Amino acid sequence: MTAKEYYMAGLGKLGAGDLEGAIVEFEKAVSDDASFYMAHLGWAQALDRQGKIDEAIEQVNLALQIVPDEALAHTSLSRLYQQKGMIEEAEEEMAISHKLSQNI
């Protein structure tokens, strides 16, 4: 399977509530294509749903290393920071996301 196919399988499992299965698929996608940032974001979403906020933040940060100008990743990071009560950081990330969205 290709990274995209693993990613799509991960999304399917995520939608079905199979969080562990989704993580396995997203991990395979990243192993197949280290630059596939969407797999990191999917992985982060699965971790978030498991309540593993710190690990989810790590995955979003990995995505941002690949695509620092991706508004969706900054929005995701903002939401995760909000959940941790890191309001100032969340607001900073949302401002970055908003600015990037304006440039589209």
N, C-alpha and C positions, 0 to 999 in steps of 0.2 A: 504494500500500500504506500501511497505518497503521503507527504506531510498534510496536504489538504484533505485527503481521504481520512486520515487519522483525526484531523481537526473536526471534520463533519461528523464522524462517529462519536467524538467527544461531545459535540453539541447535542446529538441525539440522546446520548446517555444523560447529559445534564438536564435536558428537557423532561426525560422520563424519571428524574429523581435519583438516578444511579450515580451518585457523586464520586464514589471510589472508581467506578468504571470510567467515568468522564476524565478523571485525573490521569488514569493510565493512558487513555487515548491522547490527551493533550501532551503528556510526557513523551509519548512516541512521536508525535508531530514535531516537537522541539528537537528530539534526538535525530530525526530525519533531516530537518532543516532548521539550523540554529537561528536563522534570521526571521523565522515565521512568528512575528510578534503577536498575532491574533491568538495563537495557541497559548501564549503566556497569559493573555487576558482571559481566555476561557478557563484556564487553570485557576487563575485568581478568583474567578466567579465561583467555581466549585469549592475552593477553599473557604471563601467568604460564607457560602451556604452551610459549611461545616462549622462555622464559628472560629475558624483559624485565620483571624484577621492579620496577624503579623506575617504569616506565610503568604497570604494573599497580597499584602503590600510588597513583599519580596518579588513576587511574580510580575506585578505591575511595574516595579522598578526595572526588572529585566527587560520588559517590553520597551520601556522608555529609553533604555540604553541603545536599543535597536532603532527606534523611531522617536526621538525626543520631541518632535513637533506634532505628535498624534494627539489631537484634542480628546478623543475618547479615553485614552490612557490617563490623561490628566484628570478627567472627570471621574474615572474609576478610583484613582488615588484620592481625590477629594472626598468621595463618598466613604472610602475606607477610613480615612483620617477622621471624618465626622463620627463614625462608629466608635472610634477609640477616644473621642472627646478632644481630639487635637484640632480645635476649631481654627486657630490662626493658620496652621498648615493647610487645612482643608480650604479655607478661603483663598490662600495663595494659589493652590492648584486649580481651583475653579476660575480664578482670574486668568491664569495661563490658558486654560481651556477656552474661555470666552474669547480671549485675544486671538488664539489660533483659529477659532471658528469664524471670526470676522475676516480672516485672511483668505478664506476659501473662495 
